[in-house]
C-alpha cells in the first residue's frame, strides 16, 4: 500500500505541474511498425498476424518519442505522457524490461528549459511522497531544494576518470590503467561507455543531485548540436546517488542529419544481431516540421526507488509480469 500510494502521489504531482504549465496529456501506441533507433537501446520485437494469418513485425516502443513528435508536428503543442515502455535488456536492481517513463516536450524551449522542468518535477514528486524536499538513502540525505551540482560531461570525465578529452587515444589509455583491454578497431563510443558506466556514472550525484550536460556528438541521435561548440550536443542527464533519473535534449530538427545518424545506428545494431530495422520515413517528415522544442524522459520507477529508499526496482513496481531477457 505504501508503494501504491506513493506512486499515485507522484503521478498526481506530475499532472498538476504540467497542467499549471499548460501542457496537454497524450496517449500513444505501444506497438509500432518502426523501432526507435538508439545505439545503446535494444528494442523488443513483436510479431502480429493480420486476418489472413500473415505475420508482420512490430516493435514495443522503447519510449513514446517517435509518436509524440509526430503529434507535435501536427500542432499538438507542449505535451506529456506517462507510458509503459519496453527494452530488451538484462534485469538488474536498476533495470526492468518493462518500466514506467514520463516523457514531455516543451515548445519554444531548449535543454536549459528542460533541465528546469526536470528539477521542478523531481522536487514536487519528493514533496508529494515525503512531505518535504529532502530524501535519504543509504545514510545520505539530499536536500532537493538546495543548489544542485551542474557540470559538463567533460568535467565529469576529468574529475572521475582523469580524462581531459574524448579522443579515443586518451580514453583507451585511461582504461588501460584500470586493466581494461580495448578493441583497436572500435570507435570512441566503446571506450567512452566503458569509462562512463564503470568509472564516472557511479560517482555522479553522491553528494548533491547532479546535472551532467554537453555530451560528445556520438552520444545523442536526436539531440541538437550546441552552437559555437564543435562536437558537442545540447543533451543532459540527472543523477542522484549514482542513479540516472532523467535524460533530455534540445531537439534536432534537421531531418537530413537525423537520417544520417539513424542509418549509422541501424548499421551498428544490425552488426550486433538486431535484424529487421527500418527507418520511419513518416517520422523524418515530422521532424522537418518540428518547431524549436526540448524533450525529456524521466524514469518513474527509479524516482520511486529513491523516494521510498528502496534498493531494488522490483520493490516499487506493481506485481511484476515475469518478463525477463
Secondary structure as UniProt FT lines:
FT   HELIX           2..20
FT   TURN            21..22
FT   STRAND          24..25
FT   STRAND          31..32
FT   TURN            39..40
FT   STRAND          44..49
FT   TURN            51..52
FT   STRAND          55..60
FT   HELIX           65..73
FT   TURN            74..75
FT   STRAND          79..86
FT   STRAND          98..107
FT   HELIX           111..130
FT   STRAND          134..137
FT   TURN            138..139
FT   STRAND          140..143
FT   TURN            144..145
FT   STRAND          149..152
FT   HELIX           153..161
FT   HELIX           168..177
FT   TURN            178..179
FT   TURN            184..185
FT   HELIX           188..195
FT   HELIX           196..200
FT   HELIX           201..203
FT   TURN            204..205
FT   STRAND          210..216
FT   TURN            217..218
FT   TURN            221..222
FT   TURN            227..228
FT   TURN            230..231
FT   STRAND          232..240
FT   TURN            241..242
FT   STRAND          243..251
FT   HELIX           255..271
FT   TURN            272..273
FT   HELIX           281..288
FT   STRAND          293..299
FT   HELIX           300..307
FT   TURN            308..309
FT   HELIX           313..315
//
